[in-house]
Amino acid sequence: MVNVDLMARHLPALKRVSFRAVLAATGMAVLTGIAGSPASANPAAATAPEAKAVAKAFAAPATEAAAVQAKAVAAAPAAKPATKAPAIKQAQQSAKAPSSQQLMPAPVAEYQETFQPTAEQKRNAEVIIETGQKMGLPPRAWVIAVATAAQESTLRNLGHLGDMNDHDSLGLFQQRPSAGWGTPSEITDPVYSSKAFYNGLKNVEGYDKMALTDAAQTVQVSAFPDHYAKWEKLAANLVLAKYGQGPYAA
């Protein structure tokens, strides 16, 4: 802190009481300013005119500082509008979408069926696709899995249907606890049932190049082996929807 008496002895042109008055009027800001100035390091170098200049500087109206700040704000470049997140997401999705050759590398059956999926059915398809992605499987595997679930359950996570149930078949892929697919609670977990199907599919040599119905039937061992083929394009479009493309894109 500045010693006021010491400064006053080195400023003979100013009366001690008037200098104290200047300091009192300008407040602690003056003391801070003088303490940080080169002149304060050598009190003998200070003169009456310099002291008056300091007092005058600190007595400047506050509006001047406000004016300077206003000019700085006005001169600052206008902020660019933020890019909409959905647009970025859609661009990223489009860049990563698999090609038709990746989705359907084998000849597609001429007869195809389709339906308008509900939000629940689309979400179940997404779970199947995401599970395959996390397992590091190619897009062809996702199409086979979605087409299989479309045939088995129309992409609905079915519980036991009573008299309408096919033996003890459950879930998206109608897997049977009695056949060793898992417990009822496991099979009706979409992630678990998807993993179980993919684990079976991985054991089918060349599944990523063969006809979809042959790959699906090898895993499912269905009484109607040719029915999987008719859902191939639906399944491919549901994969594309995950990337913001195709007729089922949100």
C-alpha positions as a Markdown table, in Angstrom:
| # | Residue | x | y | z |
|---|---|---|---|---|
| 1 | Met | 0.0 | 0.0 | 0.0 |
| 2 | Val | 1.2 | 3.6 | -0.8 |
| 3 | Asn | 2.5 | 5.6 | 2.2 |
| 4 | Val | 0.6 | 8.9 | 1.8 |
| 5 | Asp | 2.9 | 10.8 | 4.2 |
| 6 | Leu | 6.0 | 9.7 | 2.3 |
| 7 | Met | 4.5 | 10.8 | -1.1 |
| 8 | Ala | 3.4 | 14.1 | 0.4 |
| 9 | Arg | 7.0 | 14.9 | 1.5 |
| 10 | His | 8.2 | 14.5 | -2.0 |
| 11 | Leu | 5.5 | 16.6 | -3.5 |
| 12 | Pro | 6.2 | 20.1 | -2.0 |
| 13 | Ala | 4.0 | 21.9 | -4.6 |
| 14 | Leu | 1.0 | 20.3 | -3.2 |
| 15 | Lys | -0.4 | 20.8 | 0.3 |
| 16 | Arg | -0.6 | 17.7 | 2.3 |
| 17 | Val | -4.3 | 18.1 | 3.0 |
| 18 | Ser | -5.1 | 18.8 | -0.7 |
| 19 | Phe | -3.2 | 15.7 | -1.8 |
| 20 | Arg | -5.1 | 13.7 | 0.7 |
| 21 | Ala | -8.3 | 15.1 | -0.7 |
| 22 | Val | -7.3 | 14.1 | -4.2 |
| 23 | Leu | -6.7 | 10.6 | -3.0 |
| 24 | Ala | -9.9 | 10.5 | -1.0 |
| 25 | Ala | -11.9 | 11.7 | -4.1 |
| 26 | Thr | -10.3 | 9.2 | -6.5 |
| 27 | Gly | -10.5 | 6.3 | -4.0 |
| 28 | Met | -8.6 | 3.1 | -3.9 |
| 29 | Ala | -8.4 | 3.0 | -7.7 |
| 30 | Val | -6.0 | 6.0 | -7.6 |
| 31 | Leu | -3.8 | 4.3 | -5.0 |
| 32 | Thr | -3.7 | 1.2 | -7.1 |
| 33 | Gly | -2.9 | 3.1 | -10.2 |
| 34 | Ile | -0.1 | 5.1 | -8.6 |
| 35 | Ala | 1.4 | 2.0 | -6.9 |
| 36 | Gly | 1.6 | 0.3 | -10.3 |
| 37 | Ser | 3.1 | 3.2 | -12.1 |
| 38 | Pro | 6.9 | 3.7 | -12.7 |
| 39 | Ala | 6.8 | 7.0 | -10.8 |
| 40 | Ser | 5.8 | 5.3 | -7.5 |
| 41 | Ala | 9.0 | 3.4 | -7.5 |
| 42 | Asn | 10.9 | 6.7 | -7.0 |
| 43 | Pro | 8.7 | 9.1 | -5.0 |
| 44 | Ala | 11.4 | 11.9 | -5.4 |
| 45 | Ala | 10.7 | 11.9 | -9.1 |
| 46 | Ala | 7.0 | 12.9 | -8.7 |
| 47 | Thr | 6.1 | 16.6 | -9.3 |
| 48 | Ala | 3.1 | 18.6 | -8.7 |
| 49 | Pro | 2.1 | 18.7 | -12.4 |
| 50 | Glu | 2.4 | 14.9 | -12.6 |
| 51 | Ala | 0.2 | 14.5 | -9.5 |
| 52 | Lys | -2.4 | 16.7 | -11.0 |
| 53 | Ala | -2.3 | 14.7 | -14.3 |
| 54 | Val | -2.8 | 11.5 | -12.3 |
| 55 | Ala | -5.7 | 13.0 | -10.4 |
| 56 | Lys | -7.2 | 14.3 | -13.7 |
| 57 | Ala | -6.9 | 11.0 | -15.4 |
| 58 | Phe | -8.7 | 9.1 | -12.7 |
| 59 | Ala | -11.3 | 11.8 | -12.4 |
| 60 | Ala | -12.4 | 11.1 | -16.1 |
| 61 | Pro | -16.1 | 10.4 | -16.4 |
| 62 | Ala | -17.1 | 6.8 | -16.4 |
| 63 | Thr | -19.1 | 7.4 | -19.5 |
| 64 | Glu | -15.8 | 7.5 | -21.5 |
| 65 | Ala | -15.0 | 3.9 | -20.6 |
| 66 | Ala | -18.5 | 2.9 | -21.5 |
| 67 | Ala | -18.1 | 4.7 | -24.9 |
| 68 | Val | -14.9 | 2.8 | -25.6 |
| 69 | Gln | -16.5 | -0.5 | -24.7 |
| 70 | Ala | -19.5 | 0.3 | -26.9 |
| 71 | Lys | -17.1 | 1.0 | -29.9 |
| 72 | Ala | -15.3 | -2.3 | -29.3 |
| 73 | Val | -18.6 | -4.2 | -29.3 |
| 74 | Ala | -19.8 | -2.5 | -32.5 |
| 75 | Ala | -16.5 | -3.2 | -34.2 |
| 76 | Ala | -16.5 | -6.9 | -33.3 |
| 77 | Pro | -17.5 | -9.2 | -36.2 |
| 78 | Ala | -21.0 | -10.5 | -36.0 |
| 79 | Ala | -21.2 | -14.1 | -34.8 |
| 80 | Lys | -22.0 | -16.7 | -37.5 |
| 81 | Pro | -25.3 | -18.5 | -37.0 |
| 82 | Ala | -24.8 | -22.0 | -35.6 |
| 83 | Thr | -25.2 | -24.8 | -38.1 |
| 84 | Lys | -28.3 | -26.8 | -37.4 |
| 85 | Ala | -27.4 | -30.1 | -35.7 |
| 86 | Pro | -29.9 | -32.2 | -37.8 |
| 87 | Ala | -28.3 | -31.0 | -41.0 |
| 88 | Ile | -24.8 | -32.0 | -39.8 |
| 89 | Lys | -26.2 | -35.4 | -38.7 |
| 90 | Gln | -27.9 | -36.0 | -42.0 |
| 91 | Ala | -24.7 | -35.1 | -43.9 |
| 92 | Gln | -22.7 | -37.5 | -41.8 |
| 93 | Gln | -25.3 | -40.3 | -42.2 |
| 94 | Ser | -25.3 | -39.8 | -46.0 |
| 95 | Ala | -21.5 | -40.1 | -46.2 |
| 96 | Lys | -21.5 | -43.4 | -44.3 |
| 97 | Ala | -24.5 | -45.1 | -46.0 |
| 98 | Pro | -23.6 | -48.5 | -47.4 |
| 99 | Ser | -24.0 | -49.0 | -51.2 |
| 100 | Ser | -26.6 | -51.2 | -52.8 |
| 101 | Gln | -23.8 | -53.7 | -53.6 |
| 102 | Gln | -22.9 | -54.0 | -49.9 |
| 103 | Leu | -26.6 | -54.4 | -48.9 |
| 104 | Met | -27.7 | -56.8 | -51.7 |
| 105 | Pro | -24.7 | -58.5 | -53.4 |
| 106 | Ala | -26.6 | -61.5 | -54.6 |
| 107 | Pro | -29.6 | -61.6 | -57.0 |
| 108 | Val | -32.8 | -60.4 | -55.3 |
| 109 | Ala | -36.0 | -62.5 | -55.5 |
| 110 | Glu | -38.4 | -61.0 | -57.9 |
| 111 | Tyr | -41.4 | -61.2 | -55.5 |
| 112 | Gln | -41.0 | -58.6 | -52.7 |
| 113 | Glu | -43.4 | -57.6 | -50.0 |
| 114 | Thr | -43.4 | -54.4 | -47.9 |
| 115 | Phe | -45.3 | -52.5 | -45.2 |
| 116 | Gln | -45.2 | -49.1 | -43.6 |
| 117 | Pro | -43.2 | -49.7 | -40.4 |
| 118 | Thr | -44.5 | -48.2 | -37.2 |
| 119 | Ala | -42.2 | -46.3 | -34.8 |
| 120 | Glu | -41.8 | -49.6 | -32.8 |
| 121 | Gln | -40.9 | -51.6 | -35.8 |
| 122 | Lys | -38.4 | -49.1 | -37.0 |
| 123 | Arg | -36.8 | -49.0 | -33.6 |
| 124 | Asn | -36.5 | -52.8 | -33.5 |
| 125 | Ala | -34.9 | -52.7 | -36.9 |
| 126 | Glu | -32.5 | -50.1 | -35.6 |
| 127 | Val | -31.6 | -52.3 | -32.6 |
| 128 | Ile | -30.8 | -55.2 | -35.0 |
| 129 | Ile | -28.7 | -53.0 | -37.2 |
| 130 | Glu | -26.8 | -51.3 | -34.3 |
| 131 | Thr | -26.1 | -54.7 | -32.7 |
| 132 | Gly | -24.6 | -55.9 | -36.0 |
| 133 | Gln | -22.5 | -52.8 | -36.3 |
| 134 | Lys | -21.2 | -53.2 | -32.7 |
| 135 | Met | -20.2 | -56.8 | -33.5 |
| 136 | Gly | -18.2 | -55.6 | -36.5 |
| 137 | Leu | -20.4 | -57.4 | -39.1 |
| 138 | Pro | -20.9 | -56.1 | -42.6 |
| 139 | Pro | -24.0 | -54.4 | -44.0 |
| 140 | Arg | -25.1 | -57.6 | -45.7 |
| 141 | Ala | -25.5 | -59.2 | -42.3 |
| 142 | Trp | -27.8 | -56.4 | -41.1 |
| 143 | Val | -30.0 | -56.9 | -44.1 |
| 144 | Ile | -30.2 | -60.7 | -43.6 |
| 145 | Ala | -31.1 | -60.2 | -39.9 |
| 146 | Val | -33.7 | -57.5 | -40.5 |
| 147 | Ala | -35.4 | -59.5 | -43.3 |
| 148 | Thr | -35.4 | -62.6 | -41.0 |
| 149 | Ala | -37.1 | -60.6 | -38.2 |
| 150 | Ala | -39.6 | -59.2 | -40.7 |
| 151 | Gln | -40.6 | -62.7 | -41.7 |
| 152 | Glu | -40.6 | -64.2 | -38.2 |
| 153 | Ser | -42.4 | -61.4 | -36.2 |
| 154 | Thr | -43.0 | -58.4 | -38.6 |
| 155 | Leu | -40.3 | -56.7 | -36.5 |
| 156 | Arg | -42.3 | -56.9 | -33.3 |
| 157 | Asn | -40.9 | -58.2 | -30.0 |
| 158 | Leu | -43.5 | -60.9 | -29.4 |
| 159 | Gly | -44.1 | -62.6 | -26.1 |
| 160 | His | -46.0 | -65.8 | -25.7 |
| 161 | Leu | -49.2 | -65.7 | -27.8 |
| 162 | Gly | -51.0 | -68.5 | -26.1 |
| 163 | Asp | -52.8 | -70.8 | -28.5 |
| 164 | Met | -51.5 | -68.8 | -31.4 |
| 165 | Asn | -47.9 | -69.4 | -30.4 |
| 166 | Asp | -45.6 | -71.6 | -32.6 |
| 167 | His | -44.5 | -73.9 | -29.8 |
| 168 | Asp | -42.3 | -71.8 | -27.5 |
| 169 | Ser | -41.1 | -69.3 | -30.1 |
| 170 | Leu | -40.5 | -65.8 | -28.7 |
| 171 | Gly | -39.1 | -62.4 | -29.6 |
| 172 | Leu | -38.1 | -60.7 | -32.8 |
| 173 | Phe | -36.6 | -63.9 | -34.4 |
| 174 | Gln | -39.1 | -66.3 | -32.8 |
| 175 | Gln | -36.2 | -68.2 | -31.1 |
| 176 | Arg | -37.1 | -71.2 | -28.9 |
| 177 | Pro | -35.9 | -71.6 | -25.4 |
| 178 | Ser | -36.3 | -75.4 | -25.8 |
| 179 | Ala | -33.9 | -75.3 | -28.8 |
| 180 | Gly | -31.2 | -73.7 | -26.7 |
| 181 | Trp | -31.5 | -70.1 | -27.9 |
| 182 | Gly | -31.7 | -68.8 | -24.3 |
| 183 | Thr | -34.2 | -68.1 | -21.5 |
| 184 | Pro | -37.6 | -66.4 | -22.3 |
| 185 | Ser | -36.4 | -63.2 | -20.8 |
| 186 | Glu | -33.2 | -63.3 | -22.8 |
| 187 | Ile | -34.9 | -64.1 | -26.1 |
| 188 | Thr | -37.4 | -61.2 | -25.6 |
| 189 | Asp | -34.4 | -58.8 | -25.2 |
| 190 | Pro | -33.9 | -57.4 | -28.7 |
| 191 | Val | -30.2 | -56.9 | -28.2 |
| 192 | Tyr | -29.7 | -60.5 | -26.9 |
| 193 | Ser | -31.8 | -62.1 | -29.6 |
| 194 | Ser | -30.0 | -60.1 | -32.3 |
| 195 | Lys | -26.6 | -61.2 | -31.0 |
| 196 | Ala | -27.9 | -64.8 | -30.9 |
| 197 | Phe | -28.9 | -64.6 | -34.5 |
| 198 | Tyr | -25.7 | -63.0 | -35.7 |
| 199 | Asn | -23.6 | -65.6 | -33.8 |
| 200 | Gly | -25.4 | -68.3 | -35.8 |
| 201 | Leu | -25.0 | -66.3 | -39.1 |
| 202 | Lys | -21.3 | -66.0 | -38.6 |
| 203 | Asn | -21.0 | -69.8 | -38.7 |
| 204 | Val | -22.5 | -69.8 | -42.2 |
| 205 | Glu | -19.6 | -69.8 | -44.6 |
| 206 | Gly | -20.0 | -67.3 | -47.4 |
| 207 | Tyr | -23.3 | -65.8 | -45.9 |
| 208 | Asp | -22.3 | -62.4 | -47.1 |
| 209 | Lys | -22.4 | -63.5 | -50.8 |
| 210 | Met | -25.1 | -66.1 | -51.0 |
| 211 | Ala | -28.8 | -65.6 | -51.5 |
| 212 | Leu | -30.5 | -64.0 | -48.4 |
| 213 | Thr | -33.0 | -66.8 | -48.0 |
| 214 | Asp | -30.3 | -69.5 | -48.0 |
| 215 | Ala | -28.3 | -67.7 | -45.3 |
| 216 | Ala | -31.4 | -67.0 | -43.1 |
| 217 | Gln | -32.7 | -70.5 | -43.4 |
| 218 | Thr | -29.4 | -72.1 | -42.4 |
| 219 | Val | -29.6 | -70.2 | -39.1 |
| 220 | Gln | -33.4 | -70.5 | -38.5 |
| 221 | Val | -34.2 | -73.9 | -39.9 |
| 222 | Ser | -37.7 | -72.8 | -40.8 |
| 223 | Ala | -40.5 | -74.9 | -42.2 |
| 224 | Phe | -40.9 | -72.1 | -44.8 |
| 225 | Pro | -37.3 | -71.5 | -46.1 |
| 226 | Asp | -38.3 | -69.4 | -49.1 |
| 227 | His | -40.2 | -66.7 | -47.2 |
| 228 | Tyr | -37.2 | -64.7 | -46.0 |
| 229 | Ala | -36.4 | -63.6 | -49.6 |
| 230 | Lys | -39.5 | -61.5 | -50.0 |
| 231 | Trp | -38.3 | -59.0 | -47.3 |
| 232 | Glu | -34.9 | -58.3 | -48.7 |
| 233 | Lys | -35.7 | -54.8 | -50.2 |
| 234 | Leu | -37.7 | -53.8 | -47.1 |
| 235 | Ala | -34.7 | -54.7 | -45.0 |
| 236 | Ala | -32.3 | -52.8 | -47.2 |
| 237 | Asn | -34.5 | -49.7 | -47.0 |
| 238 | Leu | -34.6 | -49.9 | -43.2 |
| 239 | Val | -30.8 | -50.0 | -43.1 |
| 240 | Leu | -30.7 | -46.9 | -45.4 |
| 241 | Ala | -33.3 | -45.2 | -43.1 |
| 242 | Lys | -30.7 | -45.5 | -40.3 |
| 243 | Tyr | -28.5 | -43.3 | -42.5 |
| 244 | Gly | -31.3 | -40.8 | -43.4 |
| 245 | Gln | -31.9 | -42.2 | -46.8 |
| 246 | Gly | -34.6 | -44.2 | -48.6 |
| 247 | Pro | -38.4 | -44.3 | -48.3 |
| 248 | Tyr | -38.4 | -44.9 | -44.5 |
| 249 | Ala | -36.0 | -42.1 | -43.6 |
| 250 | Ala | -37.4 | -39.8 | -40.9 |
